[in-house]
Every structure is written in C-alpha cells, then in structure tokens.
Amino acid sequence: MFKKLSESIKNRPVIGWAIFAFVMVAVFMLGLLAASITERRAEIATLYANKKIEIEGINPKNEEWGINYPRQYDTWKRTKEMNFTSKHLGNTKEDMLESRPNMVVLWAGYAFSRDYNAPRGHMFAIEDVTNTLRTGTPDHEHKDMQPSTCWACKSPDVPRMMEEKGIEDFYKASWSHYGADIVNPIGCADCHDPQTMKLTITRPALIEAFERQGRNIADATPQEMRTLVCAQCHVEYFFKGDNKYLTFPWDGGMTVEDMEKYFDNMDYKDWTHSLSRAPMLKAQHPDYELFLVGPHAQRGLSCADCHMPYKSEGGIKFSDHQITSPLKNISSTCQTCHRDSEENLLKYVYEYQDKALEIRNRVEDELAKTHIMAKAAWDNGANDKQMEQSLQLIRQAQWRWDYAVASHGGAFHAPVETQRILAHSLDRTMQAQLELQKVLYSLGIQSFEMPDISSKDKAQEYIGLDMKKFKSEKENWIKNTPPTWLEKAKQEGKIVASR
C-alpha cells in the first residue's frame, strides 16, 4: 500500500502536499484539544486548591458553599424564580383545590382537603411547609398536626439534626419542636460531600430501603447517583409506627400494586375517609418509581440529565442547579438528544400529558361521586358487612389515582404506566359504584341528589371544614410564631447573619 502511495506522490506531488496539510491540521486540532483538556483540568484543580473557606461536617448554610462554588450557587438561587408556566403547571404557585375541587372530597378527613398547592422551587421548601394549612397552628392552644418527619426532605438542616439527635428521636418529635432548627432551604449539603463534592446520600430512608432489598447503595455508579440523590425525597413513603419513622414501602417491589400489597399485609391506613369511611392510603410523590419504568430511565438517563443540564463558563463545565422543568430550556435539555424542533418536542410532551389527564379528570369526577354514594348508604342504615366490598374498591381506586397524580411529571416520565394506573383506578371506581348501587337498592334508595361541589369553597363547606377559622388562625400564627424561630436561629448562628 505504501509503495503505491509513494508512486502516486512521485507522479502527482500535489497529493503529497495535501497529505502534509491534512496531517498538520490534524496535529493542530489535537493540540487544541489537549490544551483545552489541560486548561479545564487546571481550572478545576484551581477551584479545589483555592477554596476560600473550609466546609466541614454537615454545613447547611448554602451561602457558605456558594463562596467556593459561585457558579453552581448562582444557578441554585434561581430556584426562587416563578416565571415559567407550561400547558400543565410550571414553577408558579397554584391553588390545586381551586382548580380541581373534587380533590377536597377525595381527601375528606385528611389535611390535604384544607390546602394543596402546586410545588414551587427548592428555595421555597421551608416557607411552603411552614405556611400550608396542613401543618396547622401549633402553639399553647393547638397541638401539632404533624410529626417532625414532615421536615425530612425540606432542608440540609435535617441530616445535621439527625446526626445530633439520632434518627429515631428526630422523627418522633413534633413538627414545631424543630422550627428554629430547620431554617435553610434544600441545597448543597443535601446532595454533596463537602470535602470531595461527590454526590452522597444524606437521608437514611433510601439507604435502609436498599438494604431491605438486599442492595448496597454504595455500589451505585456516578450516573445512578445523579438520580439517587433526587430519589432521597422524590419517592413514595409513609410514617411507620408510633415514632413516625420515615419508610419507603419497597420491600415487595416498586410498582403501585407491590406497594399496595405491602400496606395491605400490615393492615395500614393513612386515615379513615370522613364521608365513605373507607380505610385510605395517601400517595406522596412516587417520582423515582415511575421514572424507573419510563423510556428515559431505561435508556440510561438520570434525573440530572434533563433537570440539571450542563452549562459552560470559561473552561468549566458544571450542572445548572436551578432544577426546573426541562421545557423551560429545551435547547439545553431535550434537543441535546432529540434532533427535532422545539415546537414538535413540546407537542409530543403535551400529547402524553393530555391523554393521561383526560383519564385523571374522569376518575376525579367519578371517585368523588363514589365517596358521596357511600355516605348516602351509611346515612340510610347500611352495615359494615354490606359496605365491605365497596370500601375496599374505593381504597384501591383512590390509591391508584393518587399514586399517578402525586408524581411530579409522571404523565411524561412514564406515560404508558401512568395511563395504565389511572385506567385501573377508573375501573375500580366504577366497580365500587356498582357495589354501592346494590347496597342502596337493598336499603330502598333508588336515587340520591349530588351536592354542589363545583368550587373549592363549596366542597370544603360540604365536608364540614370551617375554613374561615383555619385561615384566621394560620394568619395569626404565621405573624407571631415563625419570626421567633428565625430570630432564635440567627442568634444561634444557624443561618447567615445577612439573611
């Protein structure tokens, strides 16, 4: 081959010059690549070598981490922005009970019937859990509605307090007990080792769930960790036992049916519905579980790939810590893999969501009606034996509905699975109605009138909530109690003085 090439060059010298030019360009480009890699490594090494402060132990003060890592910190601060709305939600505040008043009836007898807003950015974690009506007004007149476990995913102060007080003692305390200790919103220490900046698991519930499945979370790959740090909180969970120990119900598997079986085997219920008297389960936000069965996870993507896309500044490549919907910046998220227009990509997402939400809306209409039918049966003398089958179907139907809708983005993360779950919810809802019709007929009731639950206010009045009283008490409590928590935290140096 080389002999033929030599002869070609001898006969046509231009070929030799072309090869020479190509080699020179290739060497130059390789030199640029090597220089770029060296420069990036040098900048990264400089970042670690020239840290301005030492961060030791569990330091929950995000502002201090920001001194060493200003790029990441500046993007993290943008989690306070509320400037994005897609066709379905975004990062703005929205009263979900006002938008979908049927949910008031679905959660009758449970704190969610008082107040349920769309989630906002991580910067609002402390503020939102403090201000919601679901945490009540714990003071000398009112007992805590919630345990300290409710703080578990709201702040990097949580692992700090768990280390100081012990995990069990932290969980079993009342929610207000640590009001002056849990003061820094979700941030750096929730996910990063302060010495190496490697991703780390700071919440014991995830580690414990892996161990019960015979897995060791320490074996997770770096790419898997870019999902698992999110899975510390974005999962289905419950408060187990009298000490309200945070537990993930994965022992028998991670599907909606597996977890239902887990709860059934331990005869567990979150509350008894105040209208239907059904023993209810409340789903939290099984984002991780649904994501795992969706197309993106199955192709090896992590949560961070879409919700924390990479950015470049000088020679530094880093993750955008704003952590928001990928639809806010499609060019940096979806279009890094999908060679399609922004218009088409949005259309695909909305098509998935629209189809799932069409089923969701039907379920909410029919399931609210089913609870009210059950109340009519009880009011007209039904007994436990007559109602047993109906109540079990209601429990199953609402668990599936809640599991699907409580997940942030489930209709897109796993559209096929989400629609399957909602379809099964609708099926059980209609079965429950058939059983209740039999009961009502046996009691001589051939029809009943549906109440007007067309608005949040009407629905809350129907289930017996004194919302004027709740809101007045909360407003006074917010004015008087949280400021004392904040002042105490400042005095004890638990937040930066400038805040």
Buried (B, 14 or more C-beta within 10 A) or exposed (E): EEEEEEEEBEEEEEEBEEEEEEEEEEEEEEEEEEEEEEEBEEBBEEBEEEEEEEBEEBBBBBBBBBEBBEBBBBBBBBBBBBEBBBEBBBBEEBEBBEEBBBBBBBBBBBBBBBBBBBBBBBBBBBBBBBBBBBBBBBBEEEEBBBBBBBBBBBBBBBBBBBEEBEBEEBBBBBBBBBBBBBBBBBBBBBBBEBEEBEBBBBBBBBBBBBEEBEEEBEEBEEEBBBBBBBBBBBBBBBBBEEBBBBBBBBBBBBBBBBBBBBBBEEEEBBBEBBBBBBBBBBBBBBBBBBBBBBEBBEEEBBBBBBBBBEBEEEBBEBBBBBBBBBBBBBEBBBBEEEEEEEEEBBEBBBEBBEBBBEBBEBBBBBBBBBBBBBBBBBEBEBEEEBBEBBBBBBBBBBBBBBBBBBBBBBBBBBBEBBBBBBBBBBBBBBBBBEBBBBBBEEBEBEEBEEBEBEEBBEBBBBBEBEBEEBEEBBEEBEEEBBEEBBEBBBEEEBBEEEE
